[in-house]
Amino acid sequence: MQPGLIPQKDGSVAISFELPQAQVSAEILQVLAELAREGAIIHPTTAQKIMILRLDEEKALDALKRLEKAGAFIRKAGKSLQPRTCVGLPFCKIALKETFPLSEAIWEAFPAEELPHKFKVAVAGCPACCCWANTVDLGFVGVREGYKILVGGKGGYKPKAATYLTTVSSKEEAISIMRGVLNFFKEKGEEKKRFAVLLEKEGIDSLKKYLNLS
């Protein structure tokens, strides 16, 4: 099935697409409004994506064309590393850092990655972690001196808090660390097993050594 289309249990088809920096344009909103009036269900997901439900395949393909024309980003499921992002500075009263510049840099630096399993990323403007940067595979948490980096968290049936890795002062350093973490996962990870499983097996010191942080 075409990327962006997801078969559903009831026989219908859904569309899932991403929102870079968790922002949606007026053009995309207009298409979503049209689809809702035509009977579709518009569902913003917890991963800051948009799902469109209650479509048959013909309507889904038509909706996909309209969304892409409006500028929507449709990528193959599981390949994207779109970060879950809070609003950060200058909007949030308790934020310590901007979030959109780093989120955009991640989006541009990692358009598609072949990884052993899904890999979730989040960028938070402060340690409150409203976007759950402390429970994902790789979280960037805004602090006064830059970004604190957390690794190996996950949700699901057996949630796990992420472990502190290091602190960086710039988005360029953050991207470099992320690239190293992904390479570590590619080289040492097992198919269909989360990064948290690998980190538990190898240990945080092994990752630090790999990244020349120890």
C-alpha positions in Angstrom: 0.0 0.0 0.0 1.2 3.5 -0.8 3.3 5.3 2.0 1.0 7.2 4.3 -1.9 4.8 4.0 -2.6 2.5 6.9 -5.1 -0.4 6.7 -7.5 -0.4 9.7 -9.1 -3.3 11.6 -12.6 -2.5 10.3 -11.4 -2.7 6.7 -11.2 1.1 6.2 -8.0 3.0 5.4 -6.3 5.8 7.4 -3.8 8.4 6.4 -1.0 9.4 8.8 1.2 12.4 8.1 3.8 14.4 10.1 3.9 18.0 11.3 7.4 19.4 11.3 8.0 21.3 14.6 4.4 20.2 15.4 3.1 23.1 13.3 0.3 23.0 10.7 -0.2 25.4 7.8 -3.4 27.2 6.8 -3.4 25.2 3.5 -3.3 21.9 5.3 -6.0 23.0 7.8 -8.2 23.9 4.9 -7.9 20.4 3.4 -8.5 18.8 6.8 -11.7 20.9 7.2 -12.9 19.8 3.8 -12.2 16.1 4.6 -14.1 16.4 7.9 -17.1 17.9 6.2 -17.0 14.9 3.8 -17.2 12.5 6.8 -13.6 11.7 7.7 -12.4 11.7 11.3 -9.5 14.0 12.0 -7.4 12.7 14.9 -4.3 14.6 16.2 -2.1 11.8 17.7 0.0 11.8 20.8 3.1 11.7 18.5 2.1 15.1 17.1 1.0 13.7 13.8 -2.4 13.8 12.1 -4.4 10.7 11.4 -7.4 10.8 9.1 -9.8 7.9 9.7 -13.0 6.5 8.2 -11.8 6.4 4.5 -12.0 3.8 1.8 -8.9 3.3 -0.4 -10.3 5.5 -3.2 -11.1 8.4 -0.9 -7.8 7.9 0.9 -5.8 8.2 -2.3 -7.7 11.3 -3.3 -7.1 12.8 0.2 -3.4 12.0 0.0 -3.1 14.0 -3.3 -4.9 16.9 -1.8 -2.8 16.9 1.3 0.5 16.6 -0.6 -0.6 19.5 -2.9 -1.2 21.6 0.3 2.3 20.8 1.5 1.8 17.8 3.8 4.8 15.6 4.5 4.0 11.9 3.8 6.8 9.4 4.7 6.8 5.7 5.0 5.7 4.6 8.5 8.6 3.8 10.8 11.3 5.7 8.8 10.8 9.2 10.1 12.4 10.7 13.2 10.0 13.6 13.6 10.6 14.9 17.2 7.7 15.4 19.5 8.1 19.1 20.4 6.8 21.5 23.0 6.5 25.2 22.2 9.6 26.3 24.3 10.8 29.9 24.3 9.6 32.6 23.7 6.1 31.2 24.3 6.1 29.0 27.4 6.4 30.8 30.8 8.7 28.1 32.3 10.7 27.2 29.2 14.5 27.7 29.3 15.3 27.1 25.6 13.9 27.4 22.2 12.7 24.1 20.8 11.7 24.7 17.2 15.3 25.4 15.8 16.6 22.0 17.1 13.4 20.2 16.1 13.8 21.6 12.5 17.5 20.7 12.4 16.6 17.1 13.4 13.9 16.9 10.8 16.3 18.1 8.1 19.3 16.0 9.2 17.5 12.7 9.4 14.8 12.5 6.7 14.8 8.6 6.7 16.8 6.1 8.7 17.0 2.3 8.5 17.0 1.3 12.1 16.4 -2.1 13.9 13.2 -0.8 15.4 11.1 2.3 15.9 13.0 5.2 17.5 11.2 8.1 19.2 12.7 11.6 19.7 11.5 14.6 21.7 12.6 18.1 22.2 11.6 19.8 25.5 12.1 23.4 26.4 12.7 22.7 30.1 13.0 19.7 32.6 9.2 19.6 33.0 9.3 17.5 29.8 5.7 18.2 28.7 6.5 16.4 25.5 7.8 13.3 27.4 11.4 13.8 26.4 12.3 11.8 29.5 10.6 8.7 28.4 11.6 8.3 24.7 14.6 6.7 22.9 16.3 10.1 22.6 15.3 13.2 24.5 16.7 16.7 24.4 15.8 18.7 27.4 16.3 22.5 27.5 18.5 23.7 30.4 20.2 27.1 31.0 23.5 25.8 29.6 22.1 24.1 26.5 20.4 20.7 26.1 20.5 17.8 28.5 20.4 14.6 26.5 18.5 11.5 27.7 18.6 8.1 26.1 16.9 4.7 26.4 13.4 5.6 27.6 10.2 4.1 26.3 6.5 3.9 27.0 4.2 0.8 26.4 3.3 -2.0 28.8 6.6 -1.7 30.6 7.5 2.0 30.6 11.1 3.1 31.4 12.6 6.4 32.2 15.5 7.6 30.0 19.0 7.8 31.3 21.2 10.9 31.3 23.9 10.8 28.7 25.5 14.3 28.4 24.8 18.0 28.1 25.5 20.0 24.9 25.5 23.8 24.3 24.4 24.0 20.7 22.0 22.3 18.2 25.0 21.3 16.1 26.4 19.3 19.0 23.0 17.8 19.6 22.8 16.7 16.0 26.3 15.1 16.2 25.4 13.2 19.3 22.1 12.0 17.8 24.0 10.8 14.7 26.3 8.8 16.9 23.4 7.3 19.0 21.7 6.2 15.8 24.9 4.6 14.4 25.3 2.8 17.8 21.8 1.4 17.4 22.4 0.4 13.8 25.6 -1.4 14.6 24.6 -3.1 17.8 20.8 -3.2 17.9 18.7 -6.3 17.2 15.8 -6.4 14.8 12.4 -5.5 16.3 14.0 -4.6 19.7 13.9 -1.1 21.1 16.9 1.0 21.9 16.1 0.6 25.6 16.8 -3.1 25.3 20.1 -2.5 23.6 21.1 0.1 26.3 20.2 -2.3 29.1 22.3 -5.0 27.5 25.4 -2.8 26.6 25.2 -0.3 29.4 25.4 3.5 29.3 29.2 3.5 29.7 29.5 1.5 26.4 27.5 4.2 24.6 29.5 7.0 26.2 32.7 5.2 25.1 31.4 4.8 21.5 30.6 8.5 21.4 33.9 9.5 23.0 32.2 11.0 26.0 33.9 8.9 28.7 
